[in-house]
Amino acid sequence: MRKHWGGVLAVLGLAGALIFPVQPAMAATVPLTRCTFTPTPDNPAARPVLRPLPIAPTIGTVDVTYWFNYGPVTVRLNRAGAAPCAVHNMISLVAQRFYDHSQCWRLTNSTRLGVLQCGDIYEVEKGGPGYKFPDETDGTETYGRGTIAMGNQGPGTNGSEWFIVHSFAHIPTDYSVMGTVIRGMDVLDRIVAAGIIPSDRGPLDGSPAQPVKILRAAVTN
């Protein structure tokens, strides 16, 4: 079941002009939710991508693997969770190879926040997909080790940015939780062990001391 819907979702995310490839009888039984992806002309796409279709399945899970220069990390995204539009968006960007050959610009390891932030093409919080979509949070979110969640620059500004928690994150419940790492936390640990370049955000909040690059990303189930 999971493998079948992973393929359908990848097709859903590729282009708004594509038709959802399900039979009418099947479509009637598929739980769906509507999503709103709003263009941001003042913040155009860092790489050419099409917006996802404005509907997302809310059933099952899908695995995505990011091949970093440190090794592979596989995350299991939960379409049946609280953030199906965020999951739908990530699958669309992965399918369009938005994250391939990109760099993760932020690493933190403080008593408040321990995350690796990726998805910005140019630098921290710069270089998105040319659109935004609302938060999917209800105040019960937790951000334990291995959590993958959307990053943002304020309410309703989700785009391509995301983070993985490598230790813990004592942060407000403002970030849509998509799933969790199922393989590769040792890769995150090696990235953290390599150190952080201090920034104006603090000595333990800056660029990774050794560049962290996403060589490619793909749906792997």
ZAVEX-59693 format. One line per 3 residues: number of its first residue (from 1); their letters; for each residue x, y, z of N, C-alpha, C. Coordinates in steps of 0.2 Angstrom, whole numbers, plus 5000, padded with zeros to 4 digits. Example, Ala and Ser with C-alpha at 12.3 -4.5 7.8 and 13.67 -1.06 7.14 Angstrom:
2
1) AS) 5066/4972/5039/5062/4978/5039/5066/4984/5039  5064/4989/5035/5068/4995/5036/5064/5000/5039 $
END
This chain:
221
1) MRK) 5004/4994/5000/5000/5000/5000/5004/5006/5000  5009/5006/5004/5014/5012/5005/5017/5013/4998  5020/5008/4995/5023/5009/4989/5019/5012/4983 $
4) HWG) 5013/5009/4983/5008/5012/4978/5007/5019/4978  5005/5021/4985/5004/5028/4985/5010/5033/4985  5016/5030/4986/5022/5034/4985/5022/5036/4978 $
7) GVL) 5021/5032/4973/5021/5034/4966/5016/5039/4964  5010/5038/4967/5005/5042/4965/5006/5049/4968  5009/5050/4974/5010/5056/4976/5016/5060/4972 $
10) AVL) 5021/5056/4970/5026/5059/4966/5023/5062/4960  5019/5059/4957/5015/5062/4951/5011/5068/4953  5008/5067/4958/5004/5073/4961/5008/5079/4961 $
13) GLA) 5014/5078/4964/5018/5084/4965/5022/5087/4959  5022/5084/4954/5026/5086/4948/5024/5092/4945  5017/5093/4944/5015/5099/4940/5008/5100/4941 $
16) GAL) 5005/5106/4941/4998/5107/4942/4994/5105/4936  4998/5104/4930/4994/5103/4924/4993/5095/4924  4996/5091/4928/4996/5084/4927/4989/5082/4930 $
19) IFP) 4987/5076/4928/4980/5073/4930/4982/5068/4935  4978/5068/4941/4979/5063/4946/4977/5056/4943  4982/5051/4943/4981/5045/4939/4977/5040/4943 $
22) VQP) 4971/5041/4945/4967/5036/4949/4960/5035/4945  4958/5029/4946/4951/5028/4943/4946/5031/4948  4940/5033/4945/4935/5036/4948/4933/5032/4955 $
25) AMA) 4932/5026/4954/4930/5022/4960/4935/5022/4966  4942/5022/4964/4947/5023/4969/4947/5030/4972  4946/5035/4967/4947/5042/4970/4941/5043/4975 $
28) ATV) 4936/5040/4975/4930/5041/4980/4933/5038/4987  4937/5034/4987/4939/5031/4993/4946/5034/4996  4949/5038/4992/4956/5041/4994/4955/5047/4998 $
31) PLT) 4957/5047/5005/4956/5053/5009/4961/5059/5006  4958/5064/5005/4962/5070/5002/4961/5076/5006  4966/5081/5006/4965/5087/5009/4967/5093/5004 $
34) RCT) 4964/5099/5004/4966/5104/5000/4972/5108/5003  4976/5110/4998/4982/5114/5000/4982/5120/4996  4985/5125/4999/4986/5132/4996/4993/5134/4995 $
37) FTP) 4995/5134/4989/5002/5136/4987/5002/5143/4983  5004/5148/4986/5003/5155/4984/5010/5157/4981  5010/5160/4975/5016/5162/4972/5019/5168/4976 $
40) TPD) 5025/5169/4976/5029/5174/4979/5033/5178/4974  5030/5182/4970/5034/5186/4965/5039/5190/4967  5039/5192/4973/5044/5196/4976/5050/5192/4979 $
43) NPA) 5049/5185/4979/5054/5181/4981/5054/5175/4976  5056/5176/4970/5055/5171/4965/5059/5164/4966  5058/5159/4962/5061/5153/4963/5068/5153/4962 $
46) ARP) 5072/5150/4967/5079/5149/4966/5081/5144/4960  5077/5140/4959/5077/5135/4954/5071/5134/4951  5070/5133/4944/5063/5132/4941/5060/5126/4943 $
49) VLR) 5054/5127/4947/5050/5122/4949/5042/5124/4948  5038/5119/4947/5031/5120/4947/5028/5119/4954  5023/5123/4955/5019/5122/4961/5016/5115/4962 $
52) PLP) 5015/5112/4967/5012/5106/4968/5004/5107/4966  5001/5101/4965/4993/5102/4964/4990/5104/4971  4985/5107/4971/4982/5109/4977/4978/5104/4981 $
55) IAP) 4979/5098/4980/4976/5092/4984/4982/5087/4986  4981/5085/4992/4986/5080/4995/4983/5074/4998  4985/5068/4997/4983/5062/5000/4984/5062/5008 $
58) TIG) 4980/5060/5012/4981/5060/5019/4981/5053/5022  4984/5048/5018/4985/5041/5020/4992/5039/5019  4994/5035/5023/5001/5031/5022/5007/5035/5023 $
61) TVD) 5013/5033/5022/5019/5036/5023/5023/5035/5016  5028/5039/5016/5033/5039/5010/5040/5040/5012  5045/5037/5010/5052/5037/5012/5055/5042/5007 $
64) VTY) 5059/5046/5009/5064/5050/5005/5071/5049/5008  5076/5048/5003/5083/5048/5005/5086/5054/5003  5090/5057/5007/5095/5062/5005/5102/5060/5005 $
67) WFN) 5105/5060/5000/5112/5058/5000/5117/5064/5001  5119/5064/5007/5124/5070/5009/5131/5068/5007  5135/5073/5007/5142/5071/5006/5145/5067/5012 $
70) YGP) 5141/5067/5017/5143/5063/5023/5140/5056/5023  5135/5055/5019/5132/5048/5019/5124/5049/5018  5120/5044/5017/5113/5044/5016/5109/5045/5023 $
73) VTV) 5104/5049/5022/5099/5049/5028/5092/5048/5025  5088/5043/5028/5082/5042/5025/5077/5044/5030  5072/5048/5028/5066/5051/5032/5060/5047/5030 $
76) RLN) 5055/5046/5035/5049/5043/5033/5044/5049/5035  5041/5051/5029/5036/5057/5029/5029/5054/5030  5025/5057/5035/5018/5054/5037/5013/5058/5033 $
79) RAG) 5010/5056/5028/5005/5059/5025/4998/5059/5029  4998/5055/5034/4992/5054/5038/4993/5058/5044  4998/5062/5045/4999/5066/5051/4996/5073/5050 $
82) AAP) 4999/5077/5054/4996/5084/5055/4998/5089/5049  5003/5087/5045/5005/5091/5039/5006/5088/5033  5000/5086/5030/5000/5082/5023/5002/5087/5018 $
85) CAV) 5000/5093/5018/5002/5098/5013/5010/5099/5013  5013/5099/5019/5020/5100/5019/5024/5094/5016  5021/5088/5018/5024/5081/5015/5023/5082/5007 $
88) HNM) 5017/5083/5005/5016/5084/4998/5020/5088/4994  5022/5094/4997/5027/5099/4995/5034/5096/4994  5036/5093/5000/5043/5090/4999/5043/5085/4994 $
91) ISL) 5038/5080/4993/5039/5075/4988/5039/5079/4981  5035/5084/4980/5035/5088/4974/5042/5091/4972  5045/5094/4977/5052/5097/4976/5057/5091/4975 $
94) VAQ) 5057/5086/4979/5061/5080/4978/5061/5078/4971  5055/5077/4969/5053/5074/4962/5056/5078/4956  5056/5085/4958/5058/5090/4953/5066/5091/4954 $
97) RFY) 5069/5088/4958/5076/5088/4960/5078/5095/4962  5074/5098/4966/5075/5105/4968/5081/5105/4973  5082/5100/4977/5087/5099/4982/5093/5096/4980 $
100) DHS) 5094/5093/4974/5100/5090/4972/5105/5096/4971  5111/5094/4973/5117/5098/4972/5116/5105/4976  5113/5105/4982/5112/5111/4986/5116/5110/4993 $
103) QCW) 5116/5115/4996/5120/5115/5003/5116/5117/5009  5118/5114/5014/5114/5115/5021/5118/5121/5024  5115/5126/5025/5119/5132/5027/5119/5133/5035 $
106) RLT) 5115/5130/5039/5114/5131/5046/5115/5125/5050  5119/5125/5055/5119/5120/5060/5120/5123/5067  5115/5120/5071/5115/5123/5078/5117/5117/5083 $
109) NST) 5119/5118/5089/5121/5113/5094/5121/5116/5101  5116/5121/5102/5115/5124/5109/5111/5120/5113  5110/5123/5119/5106/5119/5124/5099/5120/5122 $
112) RLG) 5097/5125/5118/5090/5126/5116/5089/5123/5109  5093/5123/5105/5092/5120/5098/5098/5116/5095  5096/5110/5093/5101/5106/5090/5098/5103/5083 $
115) VLQ) 5099/5107/5078/5096/5105/5071/5101/5106/5065  5100/5103/5060/5103/5104/5054/5098/5107/5049  5099/5113/5046/5094/5116/5042/5096/5116/5035 $
118) CGD) 5092/5114/5031/5093/5113/5023/5087/5116/5019  5088/5116/5013/5083/5118/5008/5083/5125/5006  5087/5129/5008/5088/5136/5006/5094/5135/5001 $
121) IYE) 5093/5137/4994/5098/5136/4989/5104/5141/4990  5102/5148/4991/5108/5153/4991/5112/5153/4998  5108/5154/5003/5111/5154/5010/5105/5154/5015 $
124) VEK) 5107/5155/5021/5101/5154/5026/5095/5158/5025  5090/5155/5024/5083/5158/5023/5083/5162/5016  5087/5160/5012/5087/5163/5005/5087/5158/5000 $
127) GGP) 5082/5158/4995/5083/5154/4989/5077/5148/4990  5071/5150/4990/5065/5146/4990/5063/5144/4983  5056/5141/4983/5054/5138/4977/5049/5143/4973 $
130) GYK) 5048/5149/4976/5044/5154/4972/5037/5154/4974  5035/5150/4980/5029/5150/4982/5029/5149/4990  5023/5150/4993/5023/5148/5000/5016/5145/5002 $
133) FPD) 5016/5142/5008/5010/5139/5010/5009/5139/5018  5003/5138/5020/5002/5139/5027/5005/5134/5032  5006/5136/5038/5008/5131/5043/5002/5126/5044 $
136) ETD) 5005/5120/5046/5000/5114/5048/5002/5112/5055  5000/5116/5060/5002/5115/5067/4995/5115/5072  4995/5112/5077/4990/5112/5082/4992/5113/5089 $
139) GTE) 4998/5115/5090/5001/5116/5097/5003/5110/5101  5002/5104/5098/5005/5098/5101/5011/5095/5098  5014/5099/5094/5020/5097/5091/5026/5096/5096 $
142) TYG) 5030/5091/5095/5036/5090/5098/5042/5089/5093  5048/5091/5095/5053/5091/5091/5059/5087/5094  5058/5080/5095/5063/5076/5097/5069/5074/5092 $
145) RGT) 5074/5070/5094/5079/5068/5090/5076/5064/5084  5078/5066/5078/5076/5063/5072/5070/5066/5069  5067/5071/5072/5061/5074/5069/5063/5078/5063 $
148) IAM) 5059/5078/5057/5060/5082/5052/5054/5087/5051  5055/5093/5051/5050/5098/5051/5051/5104/5046  5046/5108/5044/5047/5113/5040/5050/5119/5044 $
151) GNQ) 5055/5123/5040/5057/5129/5043/5053/5134/5040  5053/5140/5043/5050/5146/5040/5053/5152/5043  5050/5158/5040/5052/5165/5042/5047/5169/5045 $
154) GPG) 5042/5165/5048/5036/5168/5051/5030/5164/5049  5024/5166/5052/5018/5162/5050/5016/5162/5043  5015/5156/5040/5013/5155/5033/5018/5156/5028 $
157) TNG) 5024/5155/5030/5030/5157/5025/5033/5150/5023  5030/5145/5024/5034/5138/5022/5035/5138/5014  5041/5135/5012/5043/5135/5005/5047/5128/5004 $
160) SEW) 5053/5129/5004/5058/5123/5003/5062/5122/5009  5062/5126/5014/5067/5125/5020/5064/5120/5025  5069/5116/5027/5067/5111/5032/5073/5110/5037 $
163) FIV) 5071/5106/5042/5077/5105/5047/5076/5098/5050  5081/5095/5052/5081/5088/5055/5084/5090/5062  5081/5087/5068/5083/5088/5074/5089/5083/5076 $
166) HSF) 5095/5084/5077/5100/5079/5079/5100/5078/5086  5098/5082/5090/5098/5081/5098/5091/5083/5101  5089/5089/5101/5083/5091/5104/5082/5098/5101 $
169) AHI) 5075/5101/5102/5074/5107/5100/5068/5110/5104  5071/5114/5109/5066/5118/5113/5063/5124/5110  5058/5123/5106/5056/5129/5102/5048/5129/5102 $
172) PTD) 5045/5135/5100/5038/5135/5100/5035/5130/5095  5029/5128/5095/5026/5123/5091/5023/5127/5085  5028/5130/5081/5027/5134/5075/5029/5131/5069 $
175) YSV) 5032/5125/5069/5035/5122/5063/5031/5115/5062  5029/5114/5056/5025/5109/5054/5029/5102/5054  5027/5097/5057/5031/5091/5058/5029/5086/5052 $
178) MGT) 5034/5084/5048/5032/5080/5043/5034/5072/5044  5038/5071/5048/5040/5064/5050/5046/5063/5054  5050/5058/5053/5056/5056/5057/5061/5052/5053 $
181) VIR) 5067/5053/5055/5073/5049/5052/5072/5042/5054  5073/5037/5049/5072/5030/5050/5079/5027/5049  5084/5030/5045/5091/5028/5044/5095/5034/5043 $
184) GMD) 5101/5034/5047/5106/5039/5045/5107/5044/5051  5105/5043/5057/5106/5048/5062/5114/5048/5063  5117/5043/5062/5125/5043/5063/5128/5048/5058 $
187) VLD) 5125/5049/5052/5127/5054/5048/5126/5061/5051  5121/5062/5054/5120/5069/5057/5125/5069/5063  5126/5064/5066/5131/5065/5072/5138/5066/5069 $
190) RIV) 5140/5064/5064/5146/5065/5061/5147/5073/5059  5141/5075/5056/5141/5082/5054/5142/5087/5060  5138/5085/5065/5139/5089/5071/5146/5089/5074 $
193) AAG) 5149/5083/5074/5155/5082/5077/5161/5086/5073  5159/5087/5067/5164/5091/5063/5164/5099/5065  5159/5101/5069/5160/5108/5071/5155/5113/5068 $
196) IIP) 5155/5119/5070/5151/5124/5068/5155/5131/5068  5154/5135/5062/5158/5141/5062/5153/5146/5065  5155/5150/5071/5151/5154/5074/5149/5160/5070 $
199) SDR) 5143/5163/5071/5140/5168/5067/5137/5173/5072  5134/5178/5069/5130/5183/5074/5125/5180/5078  5122/5174/5076/5117/5171/5080/5120/5168/5086 $
202) GPL) 5126/5167/5086/5129/5163/5092/5135/5159/5090  5139/5157/5095/5145/5152/5094/5143/5145/5092  5137/5143/5093/5135/5137/5092/5129/5137/5087 $
205) DGS) 5129/5142/5083/5123/5143/5078/5126/5146/5072  5128/5142/5067/5131/5145/5061/5132/5140/5055  5136/5141/5051/5137/5136/5045/5141/5130/5048 $
208) PAQ) 5140/5124/5045/5144/5119/5047/5151/5120/5045  5156/5118/5050/5163/5119/5049/5166/5116/5043  5163/5110/5041/5164/5107/5034/5158/5107/5030 $
211) PVK) 5158/5110/5024/5152/5110/5020/5148/5104/5020  5141/5105/5021/5137/5099/5021/5132/5100/5014  5133/5095/5010/5130/5096/5003/5125/5090/5002 $
214) ILR) 5119/5092/4999/5115/5086/4997/5116/5085/4990  5119/5079/4989/5121/5077/4982/5115/5076/4978  5110/5072/4981/5104/5071/4977/5099/5068/4982 $
217) AAV) 5092/5069/4980/5087/5066/4985/5082/5063/4980  5079/5057/4983/5074/5053/4979/5069/5050/4984  5063/5049/4981/5058/5044/4985/5061/5037/4984 $
220) TN) 5062/5034/4990/5065/5027/4990/5060/5022/4993  5054/5022/4992/5049/5017/4993/5044/5016/4988 $
END
